[in-house]
Each structure stands twice: as C-alpha cells, then as structure tokens.
C-alpha cells in the first residue's frame, strides 16, 4: 500500500530546498554570461524588467553548465551535495570522478538538471515571498495601496482587495509544494545519473578484492607467527615441567627459549598490527617479518626436536621469497610439533640456481595433519604461500614418514 502524499514540510524537504537554492547559486555565473550575450542582441541590460532577455540568458547558460560539468571534480562535488541534502542512500551514488563516456554524460545531465531547476526554484524563492507578503498586507495598509508599486502591478483595485490575502497564502503554499516536488524529483534522479557505472563497479570490486587479500594475508601472518610461538612455548614449558627437579640447567634453557620466542613474536605482532592501524596495503611481500636468516632461532624454539640442514647461500634469496620460506618452515615445524608425538623433525632448505627447495619429514605418529577448509591455516596456508610465489607444495605420507615438500622460484611468480 502506498504512503499518502507527504506535505511539503519537514527537515528533508527543507534540505532539498537548500540543495535547489545551491544549484541556483551555482547557475549565476552562467546566467551572467548569458546576459552579456543577450544584451547586444536585444538591446537590454541585466536589470531590464523584460522577461525575454532573462529567459534567453537562462537558455544560453544551460549548455555552458553542461560543458563545464565535464571537469573531474564535478561528480564528487555533486555526489557530496546530494548525499548531504537530498536524502539519497550513500551506496546508491558513485565515488570519485566520472570515468567513461556514459558516466560523464550522466554527470553532465545531473549537473544541468540541478542547476536548471535550482535556478527557477531559487528565483521564485527570492521573488515570490515578498510579492505574496505585499499582497496580504495591502488590505490593511492604505499607504501601500496608494503607492506607485501597487499602481504598477495593478493592485489598487478595491473590488479585489480582500482576495489578496488568500491569493498571497496560495502563492506561498504553491511555492513550497513546487520546491518539495522539484527536490523529490532530483532525489529520484540522483541514483540514475550519479550512480556507479560498470567501470565504477569494477573498480570497487577490485578494491574490495585487494582489501580482502590484504586482510587474509595479515590473518595468515598472525596465525603462523602466534600459532608457532604458542606451540613452541607449550612444548618448552611441558618439557621443563617434567624435568624441573632433575635437570635445572635444561629448565633454564627452556625458559630462555620461551623468553626469546615470545619477545620475537611480540615484535612481529606489533609490526602486523601497525599495518592494520596505518592502512598499509602490504601487497607483494611487503609485510614485515623474519626471513631465512632467523631459521636457527626458529629451530631452537622447538626445544631440540628439529634438525635443520641448509645448503646454499641463502643471502641470494629475494626478500619476499625469504620471508615466505621462513613462514613455510615455521608452519611445518608447528604442524610437526602438533602431530609428530614428540618425534624428531628433519628440515632441509636447499638453494638451487633459480629455485629454493624446502623438505620436512617426521615419523608418522598414527594420525596425519588435517587439511582444513579455511584458507591461511596449516597445510592450506603453506600451499597458498607457495602458489602466490609461483611455486608448488606437496604434503602426505611417503616411505613411512610424513613429508612436506615445497619448491619456490627465486624470481617470484612464473
């Protein structure tokens, strides 16, 4: 069921009226240019009482407004005014300059429509209320009835004297109704003329995809860093608890490893949270964090359950590949600590000419790591990291052990 027609009152109507008056104010320079052109043609000035020169200037100003609406700032300014004053839903309007012929044409249509209707409504708003008030005062002012103004407009007729009050009230009501209708009309046209085009929707989708990728990447960094630290601290604390009375030296070493692990993880956590606060895009390996140079500390953190073999000069590995490789080894050690049942883990990092190979093996304890459906965790996260760099990752039982094999090209994605 449709809502009844609203009266031309209320804050929304007033704001739309202000929006129309703003359009009239913006139209003034174009109208002045039109009067300069019309003056020599009609032999009149801008202060002439004749109607034809003014409407001629109005007709000249409209195409000038449409032409200048092609400037890039036109749509952002129009959208900001429509959102603030017209009561249009923010997501129904496009952001940024108009791109493409269709968007520019629709922006020109809106700008011309806004200024054209706004000029008429603002002109009536300036002229009609004083005239209507004068009509309503005439029956009560003999001096005003004898004035030259009343004689000029033919308002000195005594037989129509008491019709001026309702006529003045009617003029004000009609002006308010016309302004409300014009404001509602512009509000209905705003989404169609200022709404996003296909190019805008594609750009917005690309921005959302990029933001989602950054959030997923940050979540993966946090999971790998904090998850490994908690696993390592749990192992060290458990081992220290078991030998607390018999091997104080081992307990001291375990506590030192716990301290180092937590200090390093807090630093990584601060770096990632700093990116979240600053809105950094962190794309293409731009996230801060440890690299292959920190492998010894990583292996030490798991409490002697890992044996690491490094072949080649890891300094030649690019920063982005080095950071991702570190995270892959970290996640592999975390999984092994979780599923290997305390067995020793063998990790090999080998640098070939154009490829970095990572292999990790541990005895099968009777249950294998679970590949979860949510990306960025466990083996799924390792596969994503390798794929982003153009490499491969394979994991599964082989020859009585659980083996993780990862190959990363040094040149990044191939």
C-alpha positions in Angstrom: 0.0 0.0 0.0 1.4 3.4 -1.0 2.1 6.0 1.6 -0.1 9.1 1.4 1.4 12.2 -0.3 3.5 14.0 2.3 3.1 17.6 3.0 5.9 19.9 1.8 7.3 20.3 5.3 10.0 18.6 7.4 13.7 18.6 7.6 14.2 16.6 4.4 12.1 18.9 2.3 14.0 21.9 3.7 17.3 20.4 3.0 16.2 19.6 -0.6 15.1 23.2 -0.9 18.5 24.3 0.2 20.0 22.0 -2.4 17.9 23.6 -5.1 18.9 27.1 -4.0 22.6 26.0 -4.1 22.0 24.9 -7.7 20.6 28.4 -8.4 23.6 30.0 -6.9 25.9 27.8 -9.0 24.0 28.8 -12.1 24.5 32.6 -11.5 27.9 32.8 -13.4 26.4 31.0 -16.4 23.3 33.3 -16.3 25.6 36.4 -16.2 27.5 35.2 -19.2 24.1 34.7 -20.9 23.0 38.2 -20.1 26.3 39.6 -21.6 25.5 37.7 -24.8 21.8 38.6 -24.9 22.3 42.3 -24.1 23.6 43.3 -27.6 21.1 41.1 -29.3 18.0 42.5 -27.5 19.3 46.0 -26.6 18.6 45.5 -22.9 20.6 45.2 -19.7 20.5 42.6 -17.0 18.4 44.9 -14.9 15.7 45.1 -17.5 12.1 44.3 -16.5 11.5 42.4 -19.7 11.2 38.6 -19.4 12.6 37.6 -22.7 16.3 38.6 -22.1 16.4 36.8 -18.8 15.0 33.5 -20.2 17.3 33.9 -23.2 20.3 34.2 -20.8 18.9 31.1 -19.0 18.8 29.1 -22.2 22.4 30.1 -23.0 23.6 29.2 -19.5 22.3 25.7 -19.6 24.6 24.3 -22.3 27.6 26.2 -20.7 26.8 24.4 -17.5 26.7 21.1 -19.3 30.1 21.8 -20.9 31.8 22.7 -17.7 30.4 19.6 -15.9 33.0 17.5 -17.7 35.7 18.6 -15.2 36.7 15.8 -12.9 35.6 17.5 -9.7 32.0 17.9 -10.8 30.8 14.4 -9.9 32.5 14.2 -6.4 31.0 17.7 -5.5 27.6 16.8 -6.8 27.6 13.4 -5.0 28.7 15.1 -1.7 25.8 17.7 -2.0 23.3 15.0 -3.0 24.2 12.8 0.0 24.1 15.6 2.5 21.0 17.4 1.3 18.9 15.1 -0.9 18.5 12.2 1.5 19.9 9.7 -1.0 21.4 6.4 0.3 25.2 6.8 0.2 25.8 3.5 -1.5 23.4 4.5 -4.4 25.9 7.1 -5.6 29.3 6.7 -7.1 32.6 7.9 -5.6 35.4 9.7 -7.4 35.5 11.4 -10.8 33.4 10.1 -13.7 35.2 7.6 -15.9 33.9 6.7 -19.3 31.6 8.4 -21.8 28.4 7.1 -20.2 29.3 8.3 -16.7 30.4 11.7 -17.9 27.2 12.1 -19.9 25.1 11.2 -16.9 27.1 13.6 -14.7 26.5 16.4 -17.2 22.8 15.6 -17.2 22.6 15.8 -13.5 24.6 19.0 -13.2 22.5 20.7 -15.9 19.3 19.4 -14.3 20.3 20.5 -10.8 21.4 24.0 -11.9 18.5 24.5 -14.3 15.7 23.5 -11.8 17.6 25.2 -9.0 17.8 28.5 -10.9 14.0 28.5 -11.4 13.2 27.5 -7.8 15.7 29.9 -6.2 14.5 32.7 -8.4 10.9 32.1 -7.3 12.1 31.8 -3.7 13.7 35.2 -3.9 10.8 37.0 -5.8 7.6 35.3 -4.8 7.5 35.6 -0.9 8.0 39.4 -0.9 5.3 39.7 -3.5 2.9 37.4 -1.6 3.5 39.2 1.7 2.8 42.5 -0.1 -0.5 41.2 -1.4 -1.5 40.1 2.1 -0.6 43.4 3.7 -2.4 45.6 1.0 -5.9 45.3 2.6 -4.6 46.7 5.9 -2.3 49.5 4.5 -3.9 52.5 2.7 -0.5 54.0 2.1 0.7 50.9 0.4 -2.4 50.8 -1.8 -1.7 54.4 -3.0 2.0 53.7 -3.7 3.5 53.6 -7.2 4.3 49.9 -6.7 0.7 48.9 -6.2 -0.3 51.0 -9.2 2.4 49.4 -11.4 1.2 45.9 -10.6 -2.5 46.9 -10.8 -3.1 46.1 -7.2 -5.0 49.3 -6.3 -8.4 47.9 -7.3 -10.7 48.0 -4.4 -13.1 45.2 -5.6 -10.3 42.6 -5.4 -8.8 43.9 -2.1 -9.9 41.0 0.2 -8.8 38.4 -2.4 -5.2 39.4 -1.9 -4.8 37.6 1.4 -5.9 34.1 0.2 -4.0 34.7 -3.1 -0.8 35.5 -1.2 -1.2 32.4 1.0 -1.9 30.3 -2.0 1.3 31.6 -3.7 3.4 30.6 -0.7 1.8 27.1 -0.5 2.3 26.6 -4.2 6.0 27.7 -3.9 6.6 25.2 -1.1 4.8 22.4 -3.0 6.8 23.1 -6.2 10.1 23.2 -4.2 9.2 19.9 -2.5 8.2 18.3 -5.7 11.4 19.5 -7.5 13.6 18.3 -4.6 11.9 14.9 -4.6 12.3 14.7 -8.4 16.1 15.4 -8.1 16.4 12.8 -5.3 14.8 10.2 -7.5 17.1 11.0 -10.4 20.3 11.1 -8.4 20.9 7.3 -8.3 20.3 7.0 -12.0 22.5 10.0 -13.0 25.1 9.9 -10.2 25.1 6.1 -9.6 28.1 3.9 -10.3 28.7 2.8 -13.8 30.1 -0.5 -14.9 33.6 0.9 -14.6 33.0 2.2 -11.1 31.5 -1.2 -10.0 34.6 -3.0 -11.4 36.9 -0.6 -9.7 35.0 -1.0 -6.4 35.1 -4.8 -6.8 38.8 -4.7 -7.4 39.4 -2.5 -4.3 37.3 -4.9 -2.2 39.2 -7.9 -3.5 42.5 -6.2 -2.8 41.4 -5.3 0.7 40.2 -8.8 1.3 43.5 -10.2 0.1 45.4 -7.9 2.5 43.2 -9.0 5.4 43.7 -12.6 4.6 47.4 -12.1 4.3 47.6 -10.3 7.6 45.4 -13.1 9.2 47.8 -15.7 7.8 50.8 -13.8 9.2 49.2 -13.6 12.6 48.2 -17.3 12.6 51.6 -18.5 11.5 53.6 -16.3 13.9 51.4 -16.6 17.0 50.4 -20.2 16.4 54.0 -21.3 16.1 55.0 -19.3 19.2 52.3 -20.8 21.3 53.2 -24.3 20.1 56.9 -23.8 20.8 56.2 -22.2 24.2 53.8 -25.1 25.1 56.5 -27.7 24.2 59.2 -25.9 26.1 57.1 -25.4 29.2 55.9 -29.0 29.2 59.5 -30.3 28.9 60.7 -28.0 31.6 57.9 -29.1 33.9 58.8 -32.8 33.5 62.5 -32.2 34.4 62.0 -29.4 36.8 63.6 -31.2 39.8 66.1 -33.4 37.9 67.6 -31.0 35.3 67.7 -27.3 36.4 70.0 -26.4 33.5 67.6 -27.7 30.9 64.8 -25.7 32.7 66.9 -22.5 32.4 67.5 -23.1 28.7 63.8 -23.8 28.2 62.8 -20.6 30.0 65.4 -18.6 27.9 63.9 -20.1 24.7 60.4 -19.2 25.9 61.5 -15.6 26.6 63.2 -15.3 23.2 60.2 -16.8 21.3 57.7 -14.5 23.0 59.9 -11.4 22.5 60.3 -12.1 18.8 56.6 -12.9 18.4 55.5 -9.7 20.2 57.7 -7.7 17.7 56.1 -9.5 14.7 52.6 -8.9 16.2 53.3 -5.2 16.7 54.5 -4.9 13.1 51.4 -6.5 11.7 49.1 -4.6 13.9 50.9 -1.4 12.8 49.9 -2.1 9.3 46.3 -2.5 10.3 46.4 0.8 12.1 48.1 2.6 9.2 46.1 1.0 6.4 49.2 -0.2 4.6 48.4 -2.4 1.6 51.2 -4.9 2.4 51.0 -6.3 -1.1 53.6 -8.4 -2.9 55.6 -9.5 0.1 55.6 -6.0 1.7 54.6 -7.3 5.1 57.4 -7.1 7.7 58.7 -10.2 9.4 61.6 -12.6 9.9 63.3 -14.3 7.0 65.6 -17.3 6.4 68.3 -15.7 8.4 66.2 -16.4 11.5 65.9 -20.1 11.0 68.3 -21.1 13.7 66.3 -19.2 16.3 63.2 -20.8 14.9 64.6 -24.3 15.3 65.9 -23.6 18.7 62.5 -22.5 19.9 61.0 -26.0 19.4 63.3 -27.4 22.0 65.8 -29.6 20.1 63.2 -31.7 18.3 64.2 -30.4 14.9 67.3 -31.0 12.8 68.0 -28.3 10.2 70.2 -28.7 7.2 70.9 -25.7 5.0 72.6 -25.9 1.6 73.5 -22.9 -0.5 73.9 -19.2 0.1 70.5 -18.1 1.5 71.6 -14.4 1.2 70.8 -14.7 -2.5 67.2 -15.4 -1.9 64.9 -12.3 -2.6 63.3 -10.8 0.5 59.8 -11.7 -0.5 60.7 -15.4 -1.1 62.9 -15.5 2.1 60.0 -14.2 4.3 57.5 -16.7 2.8 60.0 -19.5 3.1 60.5 -18.7 6.7 56.8 -18.8 7.3 56.5 -22.2 5.5 59.3 -23.7 7.7 57.6 -22.2 10.7 54.2 -23.7 9.9 55.8 -27.0 9.1 57.5 -27.1 12.5 54.3 -26.1 14.2 52.4 -28.9 12.4 55.1 -31.4 13.3 55.1 -30.3 16.9 51.3 -30.7 17.0 51.1 -34.1 15.3 54.5 -35.8 15.5 54.1 -37.1 19.0 57.5 -35.7 20.2 59.4 -37.4 17.4 62.4 -35.6 15.8 61.7 -33.5 12.7 64.1 -33.3 9.8 64.1 -30.0 7.9 66.2 -29.3 4.8 66.5 -26.0 3.0 68.4 -26.3 -0.3 69.1 -23.4 -2.7 69.5 -24.3 -6.4 70.3 -21.9 -9.2 66.8 -20.5 -9.6 64.8 -22.4 -7.0 64.5 -22.8 -3.3 63.6 -26.3 -2.1 62.2 -26.9 1.4 61.7 -30.5 2.7 60.4 -31.5 6.1 60.0 -35.1 7.4 58.8 -36.6 10.7 57.7 -40.2 11.6 54.1 -40.9 11.3 52.5 -41.0 14.8 49.3 -42.7 13.7 47.4 -39.6 12.6 48.2 -37.1 9.9 47.8 -33.3 9.9 44.4 -32.3 8.9 43.9 -30.0 5.8 41.3 -27.6 7.0 38.8 -26.0 4.6 39.6 -22.4 5.8 42.5 -20.9 3.9 45.5 -19.4 5.6 45.9 -22.2 8.2 48.0 -25.3 8.4 48.9 -27.1 5.2 46.3 -24.9 3.3 48.3 -21.8 4.3 51.6 -23.4 3.1 50.0 -24.2 -0.3 48.7 -20.6 -0.6 52.1 -19.1 0.1 53.8 -21.3 -2.4 51.1 -20.7 -5.1 51.4 -16.9 -4.6 55.1 -17.1 -5.5 54.5 -19.4 -8.4 55.8 -22.5 -6.6 54.4 -25.8 -5.5 53.7 -27.5 -2.2 53.0 -31.2 -1.6 52.3 -33.0 1.7 51.4 -36.5 2.7 52.8 -39.9 3.9 55.8 -41.2 1.9 58.1 -44.1 2.9 56.9 -44.4 6.4 57.2 -40.6 7.2 55.1 -37.6 6.8 56.8 -35.4 4.2 56.2 -31.8 3.2 58.0 -30.7 0.0 57.9 -27.1 -1.2 59.6 -25.5 -4.3 59.8 -21.7 -4.6 61.2 -20.0 -7.7 63.6 -17.2 -6.8 62.1 -14.9 -9.4 58.7 -15.0 -7.8 55.6 -15.9 -9.8 56.4 -17.5 -13.1 
